[in-house]
Amino acid sequence: MPRPIRASISLSALKHNLGVARRHAPKSRVWAVVKADAYGHGLARVAQALAAADGYALLDLNEAVRLREAGSAKPILLLEGVFQPADLEIVDRYGLTVVVHDLEQILMLERARLSTQISVYLKINTGMNRLGFAGPRARAAYDRLQAGGKAGTIALMTHFADADGSAGVAAQMARFSEWTAGLQGEATLANSAAILRYPETHADWVRPGIMLYGCSPIADVSAEILGLQPAMTLASEIISVQELKPGDRVGYGGTFVARHSMRIGVVACGYADGYPRHAPGVNDSNTPVIVAGARTHTVGRVSMDMLCVDLSAIPQARVGSPVILWGEGLSADEVAASAGTVSYEMLCALAARVPIVEV
Ligand SMILES: Cc1ncc(COP(=O)(O)O)c(C=O)c1O
């Protein structure tokens, strides 16, 4: 028997969440963001489940090729473009769309031998200050791409730094409008948070990522309130039960100390499965878990293959009782908040050793 841990991926939840994105941005086409192996959910299955998207956006050239070879004829956007000149041969062969964010990439494009013109998304750096051209360099890059003759359509793109936070999008929107005024081409600006909070950002294409997977991009608004359904449920079972006396400690470092007699369960899930090691499990600060349908919390440190949970209020729990670490009934956002991280990181960190089942 394999360990009882597994991740269930709900194809209907993925489809439902795409519908939510569409309802918020009804006039826009959708680049489904499927980078990082579709945020840990598996690229091939997610691409199939999201066949109603208008295109797929990802980073890795090999993932793009896999998607094409699996039969997808939709546009595929490489969000960081190419990394070396040889990549452009593959872009050409597989009909991929590339982001251009740096002068080096324009030079590569100018020197490339292509069978046809390539669709380009020109990335404008409006304030994130990671990738893209800012100020007058944006127009200069556009003109140079146009003059080079290798770019077919040129679309305009930016990415928001704080669409989920208090800064919002106004300053970046203003720069985008100013720096692209008069330039022809479709535009794409909005990630999940902007799709949900700022209709004025929707433009020709939106780029939802985290919301497709059923998590909230906005810290103080739950996925449930947003009408999103969790696409991934990480589930396992209790593999051992311990009775503690007052003063007994649990796990490495003995960080949890029992204040009274209590039952704890040992769950087959640890940080080598992708569960966040920093999820707290002390008396005043712990992390939610569902055991046998009842909500409880972690006790002690998360170890490589196991973590412990309080069973004091769940007398029916025993070896074999089902455990939900996140997903159905317990949002990954809530677990992430306890662990001082974001659901993005947890979903992407799901370990290869965890078997995946589609539901
Ligand atoms: C360029 C770009 N667009 C869109 C997204 C999707 O963002 P989110 O998952 O917050 O919707 C990402 C993800 O980080 C991104 O890098």
The ligand as an SDF file (V2000), in Angstrom:
LIG
                    3D

 16 16  0  0  0  0  0  0  0  0999 V2000
    2.9090   38.1810  -15.9760 C   0  0  0  0  0  0  0  0  0  0  0  0
    1.8790   37.4910  -15.1570 C   0  0  0  0  0  0  0  0  0  0  0  0
    0.5980   37.6280  -15.4810 N   0  0  0  0  0  0  0  0  0  0  0  0
   -0.3770   37.0400  -14.7610 C   0  0  0  0  0  0  0  0  0  0  0  0
   -0.0890   36.2800  -13.6470 C   0  0  0  0  0  0  0  0  0  0  0  0
   -1.2030   35.6600  -12.8480 C   0  0  0  0  0  0  0  0  0  0  0  0
   -1.2500   36.2210  -11.5760 O   0  0  0  0  0  0  0  0  0  0  0  0
   -2.3160   35.7080  -10.4920 P   0  0  0  0  0  0  0  0  0  0  0  0
   -1.9490   34.3040  -10.2030 O   0  0  0  0  0  0  0  0  0  0  0  0
   -2.1090   36.6050   -9.3260 O   0  0  0  0  0  0  0  0  0  0  0  0
   -3.6480   35.8280  -11.1400 O   0  0  0  0  0  0  0  0  0  0  0  0
    1.2390   36.1310  -13.2690 C   0  0  0  0  0  0  0  0  0  0  0  0
    1.5750   35.3710  -12.0730 C   0  0  0  0  0  0  0  0  0  0  0  0
    2.3850   35.7110  -11.2710 O   0  0  0  0  0  0  0  0  0  0  0  0
    2.2490   36.7470  -14.0550 C   0  0  0  0  0  0  0  0  0  0  0  0
    3.5430   36.6160  -13.7320 O   0  0  0  0  0  0  0  0  0  0  0  0
  1  2  1  0
  2  3  1  0
  2 15  2  0
  3  4  2  0
  4  5  1  0
  5  6  1  0
  5 12  2  0
  6  7  1  0
  7  8  1  0
  8  9  2  0
  8 10  1  0
  8 11  1  0
 12 13  1  0
 12 15  1  0
 13 14  2  0
 15 16  1  0
M  END
$$$$
